[in-house]
């Protein structure tokens, strides 16, 4: 199953329209928790069926909290994409050290499936999303930033395949959907 972005988008739009947040920290919590919910079902594009093991929304929440705090310190000055570097780094940290279930690619028998590169930080894309004028555009912009980031996450499945006579063979993959 792929990441569930429609639920992320609709719930964030509803949250932003209702202006429920009293503080930036609450909005960071909402974004982080919705992100975690959306990607729990994501899997490597080349290893269908592999599921994410473990995980916490904390890196994403903390990244957005730090970015909101930086933005507030500007006191009316025009923000730059650098303001969103902590949020982007939170996404990278989310994927650092993650492992997917060892569901093998076709012709492989079993093995391990860790993330080896946790992606490229999408700070400019988050900046663009957060400059949007409507909740709908903010939410769709964040989904675009997040999906672009996931395409840069990579890993390697290592295990024996049908032709290796039991010897482990690496199967690198790039991209999570």
NUGU-395243 format. One line per 4 residues: number of its first residue (from 1); their letters; for each residue z, y, x of C-alpha. Coordinates in steps of 0.05 Angstrom, whole numbers, plus 5000, padded with zeros to 4 digits. Last residue first. Example, Ala and Ser with C-alpha at 12.3 -4.5 7.8 and 13.67 -1.06 7.14 Angstrom:
<pts>
2> sa> 5143,4979,5273; 5156,4910,5246;
</pts>
This chain:
<pts>
177> xxxx> 4950,5115,5110; 4970,5108,5182; 4924,5119,5240; 4908,5087,5307;
173> xxxx> 4913,5013,5324; 4918,4972,5387; 4914,4896,5383; 4947,4866,5444;
169> xxxx> 4941,4790,5457; 5001,4745,5466; 4984,4675,5494; 4988,4619,5443;
165> xxxx> 4920,4589,5456; 4888,4658,5453; 4831,4643,5404; 4871,4641,5339;
161> xxxx> 4913,4701,5358; 4979,4707,5395; 5020,4770,5388; 5021,4844,5402;
157> xxxx> 5007,4897,5350; 5000,4964,5382; 5015,5033,5357; 4984,5099,5336;
153> xxxx> 5002,5162,5297; 4944,5213,5298; 4920,5197,5227; 4991,5207,5203;
149> xxxx> 4989,5279,5226; 4927,5293,5185; 4961,5262,5125; 5022,5306,5134;
145> xxxx> 4984,5371,5143; 4939,5357,5083; 5000,5338,5041; 5033,5402,5063;
141> xxxx> 4972,5442,5042; 4971,5407,4974; 5044,5425,4963; 5037,5497,4986;
137> xxxx> 4974,5505,4945; 5006,5479,4881; 5069,5521,4893; 5025,5583,4895;
133> xxxx> 5012,5637,4948; 4998,5594,5008; 5026,5616,5075; 5069,5554,5079;
129> xxxx> 5008,5509,5078; 4975,5547,5135; 5038,5544,5177; 5044,5469,5163;
125> xxxx> 4972,5461,5188; 4985,5502,5251; 5049,5461,5265; 5015,5392,5259;
121> xxxx> 5053,5357,5316; 5007,5303,5344; 5029,5232,5330; 5086,5184,5342;
117> xxxx> 5049,5148,5399; 5073,5076,5411; 5091,5055,5340; 5114,4983,5344;
113> xxxx> 5082,4920,5315; 5110,4855,5343; 5080,4785,5337; 5051,4733,5290;
109> xxxx> 4987,4692,5281; 4929,4738,5294; 4861,4721,5263; 4863,4782,5216;
105> xxxx> 4917,4832,5235; 4988,4806,5236; 5045,4825,5190; 5099,4839,5240;
101> xxxx> 5135,4889,5198; 5124,4959,5224; 5166,4991,5278; 5189,5062,5288;
97> xxxx> 5212,5087,5356; 5187,5158,5344; 5156,5164,5275; 5208,5212,5246;
93> xxxx> 5210,5249,5313; 5137,5267,5305; 5150,5293,5235; 5210,5332,5259;
89> xxxx> 5168,5362,5314; 5122,5392,5261; 5183,5422,5226; 5209,5449,5293;
85> xxxx> 5139,5477,5310; 5135,5514,5243; 5155,5582,5270; 5104,5572,5326;
81> xxxx> 5049,5577,5273; 5062,5651,5271; 5106,5693,5225; 5092,5767,5211;
77> xxxx> 5155,5808,5219; 5198,5818,5158; 5265,5796,5187; 5237,5747,5239;
73> xxxx> 5304,5712,5239; 5289,5684,5170; 5228,5647,5197; 5269,5615,5252;
69> xxxx> 5320,5590,5201; 5264,5562,5157; 5236,5526,5218; 5303,5497,5236;
65> xxxx> 5315,5472,5165; 5245,5443,5165; 5258,5403,5228; 5326,5381,5204;
61> xxxx> 5298,5354,5139; 5240,5318,5175; 5287,5286,5226; 5338,5268,5171;
57> xxxx> 5290,5232,5123; 5311,5165,5151; 5274,5103,5173; 5279,5029,5171;
53> xxxx> 5220,4981,5178; 5153,5007,5156; 5109,4955,5122; 5049,4917,5149;
49> xxxx> 5003,4896,5093; 4940,4924,5123; 4938,4926,5199; 4877,4970,5216;
45> xxxx> 4899,5029,5173; 4971,5024,5196; 5017,5024,5136; 5048,5074,5088;
41> xxxx> 5096,5050,5034; 5157,5087,5061; 5111,5147,5072; 5120,5181,5005;
37> xxxx> 5195,5170,4998; 5207,5198,5068; 5164,5258,5053; 5200,5270,4987;
33> xxxx> 5267,5267,5023; 5245,5315,5077; 5213,5365,5029; 5274,5366,4983;
29> xxxx> 5323,5372,5040; 5283,5429,5071; 5284,5463,5003; 5359,5455,4998;
25> xxxx> 5368,5482,5069; 5328,5544,5050; 5383,5563,5001; 5392,5569,4926;
21> xxxx> 5337,5520,4913; 5320,5508,4840; 5260,5554,4838; 5232,5517,4778;
17> xxxx> 5162,5526,4804; 5182,5502,4874; 5216,5439,4847; 5158,5422,4800;
13> xxxx> 5107,5432,4855; 5149,5389,4902; 5153,5333,4850; 5079,5335,4835;
9> xxxx> 5059,5335,4909; 5105,5281,4933; 5087,5236,4874; 5013,5246,4887;
5> xxxx> 5024,5232,4961; 5045,5159,4957; 5031,5132,5027; 4986,5070,5025;
1> x> 5000,5000,5000;
</pts>
